Amino acid sequence: MSQAEVSQTGGSQTEAPRTVADDRLSLLGLSRARLGEVLALHLDRAFRVDQVYRALYEQKVASLDEITTLSKELRARLAEHFVVDTPEVESEHESADGTVKYLFRLRDGATIEAVDIPDGERRTLCVSSQAGCALACRFCVTGFWGAGRNLEAGEIIAQVHAAERRPRPETHGLNLVFMGMGEPLLNLENLRDALEILMERISWRRITLSTAGIVPGLEALATWPRRPRLAISLHAADDPLRDELMPINRKYPLRELMAALAAVPLAPKERITFEYILIDGVNDAPEQAEALAALLPAERSKVNLIPLNPDPVLGDLARPSATRVDAFRDRLRSRGLLATVRRQRGDDVSAACGQLRAPSRAPRGFRRSNLSL
Ligand code: SAH
């Protein structure tokens, strides 16, 4: 499908384009129960709620007009009150390795990104949970550009649908990772609504939620009957360094974070992934590998080492040599931890991890790297 065709999926013939002032309710993102409530007055038969649900989340329609299981008259009546709000795909860039980066423009003009990464027979879709991010992690380009707003459930689901609409015949099967822009656990309600819908057709084992470690969010997650896999952005195994790299650690220090994680019940064979960006001369020393191994419970954990993606806004933070990366990994393994090194994908279109930014925004304008190390 060409870029032009993809960008048109939000439009339709009879549905007026939605503007900010439009107070029609968007159906995308509503659960079956909620659809039942809001549509009750407008539908003649109860089973039509299920028709709408299936059209939204199985056929992935981009407008009310596409719900052809409903009559034209009914669609027109519904269009007076409702809309299927599908963020516009403003641009799509494919990198040499097949990674596709999508830039979406939301109804209020905010922009977010999602990345579609081919991975053998499967594809991994990296989605955003917020437009921007308030956490200001030192190594992350998204954080450098400042806080934005929470995405609605429909805006999260729409990223998945947009990518799925783009055919990739060489892949079957989708993994979903919440590792795009934003901190998912600071948008817990909308995230839960989106996940409940997505988990009806994508196994929780295929979904990973990555968090900087928002303790109350983790405590809430631990009580959900169904939740995705967990990845924790750790990046340092001691509080002073983690405070510097990730200011959120001052609010939720390692002891509290590890205690909250210990209370999360895991399925058989499930492990929590700990993401650890390796930054040259900052957190990649042998003693730091030892400290990491001492912090993590080996039987419940696995470590994903991520050589830093450098960026001009990150100042002089650099990626360690491959030898240092391997030495760090091997030391963790010698302490009994499962440890892998993440391959870089999508570098040439700025789609790699921590490189997601909203180009229309001005940076928050603080800091070059001022790590006192
Ligand atoms: N707020 C959530 C989700 C954002 S994804 C969280 O913190 O987990 C965050 C992940 O992006 C990090 O764990 C890391 O895997 C990756 N990342 C961020 N900045 C990066 C950088 N400069 N280089 C490599 N990976 C980076």
Residues whose N, C-alpha, C, O or C-beta is under 5 A from the ligand:
A	BS01	SAH	F139 C140 V141 F178 M179 G180 G182 E183 P184 S210 T211 A212 S233 E275 I306 P307 L308 N309 C353 G354
